[in-house]
Amino acid sequence: MHCLHAVLQLTLLPARTPPACGRLRRAQPDRMVGARMVGADLEGGENEQRNAALAALKRSFLASSAEEGDGGGDQERPSDEAEDALKLGLYLDVPVCRWGFPILPHHRTVLNVYQAQYTLAFEKLLATPEPWLYAHVMLPGGVDNLGSPDYALAAADSKAPRHGTLMQVVAVQRETDARLTLVVQGLSRGVALRCTQALPYARADFQLLPDDEMMLGNVRRSEAFLAARCQVKWPVPDAGQGSGSSTLSGPLRRRLLLAAAVAEETHWRPYEHANLTLSMHQSLSLPDFALGAAASRGEAAAIDAALAGVMASATSGGG
């Protein structure tokens, strides 16, 4: 009798319509969009000043927890190691999202983030200074295989792909049901070299993989730079073949080549992804010729600076 009464009561209750999702606003100063605080307990979440204070406190907590480490990632690496790694296109200990769909470089898409582990991952990422970078690595079967040992990112014999795309969060909308709506941009192709955290979400060292034509185009530049610095005749002789060749090791030459290619790719990002701010004053269909000309003029200097940085690290004992 009590069960029948409960069923009738639920049937007669008026149906509630789901809350409407907010629309992404354009050209926000900090790209953090969304007016209401999810789960606000005073004034129905309408006190914007209090909501802003709570949001700042939340960001402070997430940022401090990220700095202290949560037991899974490599949080104790010195900053100079991260800087040296970036010269070679290696991003240390970045979040890795493993969904069942690919995102290619230069592609932009909208993500509906509702999984608890990825909500935590992006909240911690958004609590750090920009740019908000992470790695997207496609996982066959999607989130259903996240707990499968056969697809563990840290396992040496894992069936999981490791190649993916370095991504940047462009804009974020916090929905009233605690979901995150993200606009993300694919930047560069890469591979997850080493898993630094498995739970509650994956983190890894992510190495950029420049295109073959970019690598080939920078062979002459990096070899000429090395010949000029070491005062040897160009083309540079291989190790053990010629005067001064003992210092011109294969690893150093490969590091210089990779640094040149990464510097070229990174230098052109502002032009290739000129609309990362979602500004209504920019169009994806009309190229900015002035920005392209400026990038072209500064390309050689950017590559030479990257080569000099790697050479300085090598001569000081960092290579």
C-alpha positions as CSV (number, residue, x, y, z in Angstrom):
1,M,0.0,0.0,0.0
2,H,2.8,2.3,0.9
3,C,4.6,1.5,-2.4
4,L,1.4,2.3,-4.4
5,H,1.0,5.6,-2.6
6,A,4.6,6.5,-3.4
7,V,4.2,5.7,-7.1
8,L,1.0,7.8,-7.4
9,Q,2.7,10.7,-5.7
10,L,5.7,10.6,-8.1
11,T,3.4,10.3,-11.1
12,L,1.3,13.3,-10.1
13,L,4.3,15.5,-9.4
14,P,4.9,18.1,-12.1
15,A,7.9,17.3,-14.4
16,R,10.9,19.5,-14.1
17,T,12.6,20.8,-17.2
18,P,16.4,20.5,-17.2
19,P,18.2,23.8,-16.7
20,A,19.2,25.5,-19.9
21,C,22.9,25.5,-20.7
22,G,24.5,28.9,-20.8
23,R,26.0,30.2,-24.1
24,L,29.7,30.8,-24.5
25,R,30.5,34.5,-24.4
26,R,33.2,35.9,-26.7
27,A,36.3,37.9,-25.9
28,Q,36.2,37.4,-22.2
29,P,39.3,39.0,-20.5
30,D,40.2,35.8,-18.7
31,R,38.2,33.4,-20.8
32,M,36.5,32.1,-17.7
33,V,32.8,32.3,-18.7
34,G,29.8,31.7,-16.5
35,A,28.0,33.9,-14.0
36,R,26.6,31.5,-11.4
37,M,28.4,29.5,-8.8
38,V,27.4,25.8,-8.9
39,G,26.0,24.7,-5.6
40,A,25.9,28.2,-4.0
41,D,24.1,28.0,-0.7
42,L,23.2,31.7,-0.2
43,E,20.7,33.9,-2.1
44,G,20.3,31.1,-4.7
45,G,23.7,31.8,-6.2
46,E,22.7,35.3,-7.3
47,N,25.3,37.1,-5.2
48,E,28.0,37.7,-7.8
49,Q,30.5,39.2,-5.3
50,R,30.3,36.2,-3.1
51,N,30.4,33.8,-6.0
52,A,33.6,35.5,-7.3
53,A,35.2,35.1,-3.8
54,L,34.2,31.4,-3.7
55,A,35.6,30.9,-7.2
56,A,38.9,32.6,-6.2
57,L,39.1,30.4,-3.1
58,K,38.5,27.3,-5.2
59,R,41.2,28.2,-7.7
60,S,43.6,28.9,-4.9
61,F,42.9,25.5,-3.3
62,L,43.3,23.6,-6.7
63,A,46.5,25.5,-7.5
64,S,48.0,24.8,-4.1
65,S,47.1,21.2,-4.3
66,A,48.7,20.9,-7.7
67,E,51.9,22.5,-6.4
68,E,52.1,20.2,-3.4
69,G,51.3,17.1,-5.5
70,D,48.7,14.5,-5.1
71,G,50.9,11.5,-4.9
72,G,50.9,10.5,-8.5
73,G,52.7,13.0,-10.7
74,D,56.3,14.2,-10.8
75,Q,55.8,17.5,-8.9
76,E,59.4,17.8,-7.7
77,R,61.2,18.4,-10.9
78,P,63.3,21.6,-10.9
79,S,62.1,24.5,-13.1
80,D,65.4,24.5,-15.2
81,E,64.7,20.9,-16.2
82,A,61.2,21.9,-17.5
83,E,62.7,24.9,-19.4
84,D,65.4,22.7,-21.0
85,A,62.7,20.2,-22.0
86,L,60.5,22.8,-23.6
87,K,63.4,23.8,-25.9
88,L,63.1,20.3,-27.4
89,G,59.3,20.3,-27.4
90,L,59.0,18.1,-24.3
91,Y,56.1,19.1,-22.0
92,L,56.7,17.5,-18.6
93,D,53.8,16.0,-16.6
94,V,50.8,17.4,-18.5
95,P,47.2,16.1,-18.1
96,V,46.2,13.5,-20.6
97,C,42.6,13.1,-21.7
98,R,41.8,9.7,-23.3
99,W,38.5,9.8,-25.1
100,G,37.3,7.5,-27.9
101,F,37.6,10.1,-30.7
102,P,40.6,11.8,-32.3
103,I,41.4,15.5,-32.4
104,L,44.0,16.5,-35.0
105,P,46.4,19.5,-34.9
106,H,44.8,22.8,-36.1
107,H,41.3,21.4,-35.4
108,R,39.0,23.1,-32.9
109,T,36.1,21.4,-31.1
110,V,33.8,21.8,-28.1
111,L,34.0,19.3,-25.3
112,N,31.2,18.4,-22.9
113,V,33.1,17.3,-19.7
114,Y,31.0,15.5,-17.2
115,Q,33.2,12.6,-16.1
116,A,34.4,13.2,-12.5
117,Q,38.1,12.5,-13.2
118,Y,38.2,14.8,-16.2
119,T,36.2,17.5,-14.4
120,L,38.9,17.4,-11.7
121,A,41.7,17.4,-14.3
122,F,40.4,20.5,-16.0
123,E,39.5,22.3,-12.8
124,K,43.1,21.9,-11.7
125,L,44.4,22.9,-15.1
126,L,42.2,26.1,-15.1
127,A,43.5,27.0,-11.7
128,T,47.0,27.4,-13.2
129,P,48.3,30.3,-15.3
130,E,47.7,30.3,-19.0
131,P,48.2,28.9,-21.5
132,W,46.1,25.9,-20.4
133,L,47.8,23.0,-22.2
134,Y,47.0,19.3,-22.1
135,A,47.4,16.2,-24.2
136,H,44.6,14.4,-26.1
137,V,45.3,10.7,-26.8
138,M,42.6,8.7,-28.4
139,L,41.6,5.5,-26.4
140,P,39.8,2.7,-28.3
141,G,36.5,2.2,-26.5
142,G,36.7,5.5,-24.8
143,V,36.3,6.0,-21.0
144,D,34.9,2.4,-20.7
145,N,38.5,1.2,-21.1
146,L,40.1,3.7,-18.7
147,G,40.2,1.0,-16.0
148,S,41.3,-1.8,-18.2
149,P,44.8,-3.2,-17.5
150,D,45.2,-3.9,-21.2
151,Y,44.9,-0.2,-22.0
152,A,46.8,1.3,-19.1
153,L,49.0,4.1,-20.3
154,A,51.8,3.2,-17.9
155,A,52.0,-0.4,-18.9
156,A,54.9,-1.3,-21.2
157,D,52.8,-3.9,-23.1
158,S,49.7,-1.7,-23.2
159,K,47.4,-1.8,-26.2
160,A,46.6,1.9,-25.8
161,P,47.8,4.3,-28.4
162,R,50.4,6.9,-27.2
163,H,50.3,9.3,-30.1
164,G,48.0,12.2,-29.8
165,T,47.8,16.0,-30.0
166,L,48.9,18.8,-27.7
167,M,45.8,20.8,-27.0
168,Q,45.0,24.3,-25.6
169,V,41.8,25.3,-23.8
170,V,40.4,28.4,-25.5
171,A,37.3,29.1,-23.4
172,V,35.3,27.5,-20.7
173,Q,31.6,27.6,-19.6
174,R,30.6,26.2,-16.2
175,E,27.1,24.8,-16.5
176,T,24.5,24.8,-13.8
177,D,24.7,21.0,-13.4
178,A,28.5,21.1,-12.7
179,R,29.5,20.1,-16.3
180,L,32.2,22.0,-18.1
181,T,31.8,23.1,-21.7
182,L,35.2,23.7,-23.2
183,V,36.4,25.1,-26.5
184,V,39.7,23.5,-27.3
185,Q,42.3,23.9,-30.1
186,G,44.7,21.3,-31.4
187,L,48.2,22.7,-31.6
188,S,50.8,20.0,-32.5
189,R,51.3,16.3,-33.0
190,G,53.1,14.4,-30.3
191,V,53.5,11.2,-28.3
192,A,53.2,10.4,-24.6
193,L,56.7,9.1,-23.6
194,R,56.3,8.3,-19.9
195,C,53.2,8.1,-17.7
196,T,53.8,10.2,-14.6
197,Q,50.4,9.6,-13.0
198,A,47.7,7.0,-13.5
199,L,44.9,7.9,-11.1
200,P,42.5,9.6,-10.8
201,Y,43.4,10.7,-14.3
202,A,46.5,10.2,-16.4
203,R,49.5,12.6,-16.7
204,A,52.5,12.1,-18.9
205,D,55.6,13.6,-20.4
206,F,54.5,14.6,-23.9
207,Q,57.0,15.1,-26.7
208,L,56.1,17.1,-29.8
209,L,56.7,15.4,-33.2
210,P,57.4,18.0,-35.9
211,D,56.4,17.2,-39.5
212,D,59.0,15.5,-41.7
213,E,59.3,18.5,-44.0
214,M,59.9,20.7,-41.1
215,M,62.7,18.5,-39.8
216,L,64.3,18.3,-43.3
217,G,64.0,22.0,-43.7
218,N,66.0,22.6,-40.5
219,V,68.8,20.1,-41.1
220,R,70.9,22.6,-43.1
221,R,70.1,25.4,-40.6
222,S,71.1,23.4,-37.5
223,E,74.2,21.9,-39.1
224,A,75.4,25.3,-40.3
225,F,74.9,26.8,-36.9
226,L,76.9,23.9,-35.3
227,A,79.7,24.4,-37.9
228,A,79.9,28.1,-37.2
229,R,80.0,27.6,-33.4
230,C,82.6,24.9,-33.5
231,Q,84.7,26.5,-36.3
232,V,84.7,23.5,-38.5
233,K,84.1,23.2,-42.2
234,W,80.5,22.8,-43.3
235,P,79.0,20.2,-43.8
236,V,79.8,19.0,-40.2
237,P,81.8,15.7,-40.1
238,D,80.4,12.8,-38.3
239,A,81.9,11.7,-35.0
240,G,85.4,10.3,-35.4
241,Q,85.7,11.7,-39.0
242,G,87.7,14.9,-39.0
243,S,89.1,17.7,-36.8
244,G,86.9,18.6,-33.9
245,S,84.4,15.9,-34.7
246,S,84.7,14.3,-31.3
247,T,82.7,17.2,-29.7
248,L,80.0,17.0,-32.4
249,S,78.2,14.0,-31.1
250,G,75.1,12.5,-32.7
251,P,72.9,13.3,-29.7
252,L,73.9,17.0,-29.8
253,R,73.2,17.3,-33.5
254,R,69.8,15.6,-33.0
255,R,68.9,17.9,-30.1
256,L,69.8,21.0,-32.3
257,L,67.7,19.7,-35.2
258,L,64.7,19.0,-32.9
259,A,65.1,22.4,-31.2
260,A,65.1,24.2,-34.6
261,A,62.0,22.3,-35.8
262,V,60.1,22.9,-32.5
263,A,61.1,26.6,-32.5
264,E,59.8,27.0,-36.1
265,E,56.5,25.3,-35.3
266,T,56.0,27.3,-32.0
267,H,56.9,30.6,-33.7
268,W,54.1,30.2,-36.2
269,R,51.4,29.4,-33.7
270,P,50.2,33.0,-33.2
271,Y,49.6,33.3,-36.9
272,E,48.2,29.8,-37.5
273,H,45.9,30.0,-34.4
274,A,45.2,33.7,-34.5
275,N,41.7,33.4,-33.2
276,L,42.5,31.6,-30.0
277,T,40.8,34.5,-28.0
278,L,37.4,33.8,-29.7
279,S,37.3,37.5,-30.5
280,M,34.4,38.6,-32.7
281,H,36.8,41.0,-34.5
282,Q,38.8,38.1,-36.0
283,S,37.7,35.8,-38.7
284,L,38.9,32.2,-39.3
285,S,38.3,32.6,-43.1
286,L,40.4,35.7,-43.6
287,P,44.1,35.5,-43.0
288,D,45.9,38.3,-41.2
289,F,48.6,39.2,-43.7
290,A,50.3,41.6,-41.4
291,L,50.7,39.0,-38.7
292,G,52.0,36.5,-41.3
293,A,54.6,38.9,-42.6
294,A,55.8,39.7,-39.1
295,A,56.0,35.9,-38.3
296,S,58.0,35.4,-41.5
297,R,60.5,38.2,-40.6
298,G,61.1,36.9,-37.1
299,E,61.4,33.2,-38.0
300,A,65.2,33.0,-38.4
301,A,65.8,34.9,-35.2
302,A,63.5,32.6,-33.2
303,I,65.2,29.5,-34.6
304,D,68.7,30.9,-33.9
305,A,67.7,31.8,-30.4
306,A,66.5,28.2,-29.8
307,L,69.7,26.7,-31.2
308,A,71.8,29.0,-29.0
309,G,69.9,28.0,-25.9
310,V,70.4,24.3,-26.6
311,M,74.1,24.9,-27.4
312,A,74.5,26.8,-24.1
313,S,73.0,24.0,-22.2
314,A,75.3,21.5,-23.9
315,T,78.4,23.4,-23.2
316,S,77.5,24.0,-19.6
317,G,77.0,20.3,-18.9
318,G,73.3,20.1,-19.6
319,G,73.7,18.0,-22.7
